[in-house]
Amino acid sequence: MQMPTLWAQLGSIMGSLMFLSAILKSFPPFSLIRGYLRVYTNRLTSRLSPYVRISISEYSGDCRAFSAIQTYLSDNSSRLANRLKDNFLRNTQNPLVLTMDDNEEISDEFHGINIWWVSVVKSHEMFLNLTFPKRHRDLITSQYLSHVIEEGKAIAARNRKIKLYTNLPGRGSNGLTSIDWKHVLFEHPASFDTLALRPEKKEEIVKDLVKFKNGKDYYAKMGKPLKRGYLLYGPPGTGKSTMIAAMANFLNYDIYDLELTSVENNMMFRKLLIGIESKSIMVIEDIDCSLNFTEKRKEKKEKKPEEEDEDDDYRKVTLSGLLNFIDGIWSALGGERIIVFTTNYVDKMDPALIRSGRMDKHIELSYCCYEGFKVLAKNYLDVESHHLFGRIDRLLKETEMTPADVVENLMPKSMEDDNESCLKRLIEALELVKEARSRKQEEEEKKEEDEGNRKDLSAEEEEGEETRNLMTLH
């Protein structure tokens, strides 16, 4: 056969095949067959490949393990990766922490085995893909991954900085509502030395915290989870949030600020609890405003059974769900942990929520006292004694002013303000509060007096009416 004839025949065959392929593509069964072929081709390729890939998602499984792996890789990627990205926080004086960029690959070695990690982002979800030789599967899964997690935890402990977490709603990879912890560095300077409290109360709180921190063996001996509850209550501006900051700095614990109103149900609440690390303070501020548990319980008693069933799917976090976390089976989750509730109105709290064993220590933060004022004067004016202190002491005993208001009047307002002008401004503010309190008291006394006079007049009128009725009968 001559060469030109052969090429002509091959061209004819190829044209026929392309024509048949175009016709077959128009039939639905061909698309189905092509899908099956792709699946089986991928399986065959996977079996023939000498490598295994493990994909680890930030939203599945134990997020603490993912965080430990990420810390381990961040430590290595700053030395090995070609492309890096800033994985640190804004507005901080600390150095940048660099990690490998998206779709960047770094290599690792374990017992002479070469291992590759790739950071991948899909649909706002981060994955860490691990690739290694198939023949070392058992060693990698049983030893290497544990090694990476433990090393990551050790690195995190060495570089530990206090973090402030909050729960933010979002969308998961499946399109459903998801909620996870996001954090920033916690750089609040509060300490027990700067709190406007009586020295004996400070000492009492510090001793309680130290006893808890060193009480791991004691709690284990009692058979109790290593947790402690604190209820901080008092008027607004009395330093409840500052107290939490001082506790975190003293213990070197992270803070998890839980916003209950953004948690849809008990299941989502438990998912958040799983993500809370050990050595942390979980805070629910203004819990009486977050969820009115007492009213919900009253409403539940008044509802019919069928109405309760209809509301189950739409109910927020329930009292039982919260109590189960505080002292139920979920209370042992997460290790060393402090739980703090704050409220401005302790009388509105459900007694079941704040009883002993749940909120172990109740701390009242009230209006500023003279000892608290002296701490603030030292902090803001760097003055420990002054001839005006005696007058301020008398006024503080006669009035009610929060530490926040004392600070507002005590702070210098301009470069010309000296210590005496600041103290005089505070005295003026205290005298105004005293006058307002006196006027209010006089108004209340007058109101009570008028109310008493009206009652007396009404009683006299009723007595006169009864007398007239008796005279009419006789």
Number of C-alpha atoms within 10 A of each C-alpha: 5 6 8 8 10 11 11 10 12 11 12 11 12 11 12 12 12 11 11 11 12 11 11 13 12 10 10 9 11 14 13 11 11 12 12 12 12 12 12 12 12 12 12 11 11 13 12 9 11 11 14 15 15 13 13 19 17 16 16 9 11 12 19 16 19 20 16 20 22 21 21 22 26 21 17 17 24 16 13 16 18 12 16 18 13 12 13 15 14 11 8 12 7 10 8 13 14 20 25 27 18 16 14 16 20 18 16 15 10 12 8 7 12 12 16 15 22 19 21 19 12 8 10 10 13 16 21 22 17 19 18 19 16 14 11 12 15 10 13 21 11 10 12 17 15 14 15 18 20 16 17 23 20 15 16 16 10 9 8 13 14 19 19 22 20 18 18 15 15 11 14 15 13 8 9 9 12 17 20 18 18 13 17 15 17 17 13 13 10 18 16 19 12 17 20 28 26 16 14 9 12 15 13 10 15 16 12 13 17 12 12 18 17 10 14 16 10 13 14 11 9 8 9 13 20 23 25 22 22 19 20 24 22 19 16 16 19 23 23 24 15 19 19 22 23 20 21 24 20 15 16 16 24 26 27 23 18 20 16 18 12 16 20 18 18 17 12 17 21 17 13 16 19 15 15 22 20 15 20 24 28 24 21 19 20 16 20 20 15 13 16 15 22 17 10 13 13 10 12 13 10 11 10 10 10 8 11 15 10 10 10 10 10 10 12 19 21 17 19 14 17 18 17 14 19 21 18 14 11 17 19 16 18 18 16 20 25 24 21 21 22 21 21 21 15 19 10 13 17 16 11 14 18 19 12 12 12 20 20 15 18 17 15 15 21 19 23 25 21 19 14 18 23 20 21 25 23 13 17 15 17 12 13 12 11 10 8 12 17 11 11 21 16 11 20 19 12 14 20 16 21 21 23 17 16 23 16 13 18 23 20 18 12 7 6 7 11 13 16 13 14 18 22 16 17 20 22 14 18 22 17 13 17 18 13 13 15 13 12 12 12 12 12 12 12 12 12 12 12 12 12 12 12 12 12 12 12 12 12 12 12 12 12 12 12 12 11 11 11 10 9 8 6 5
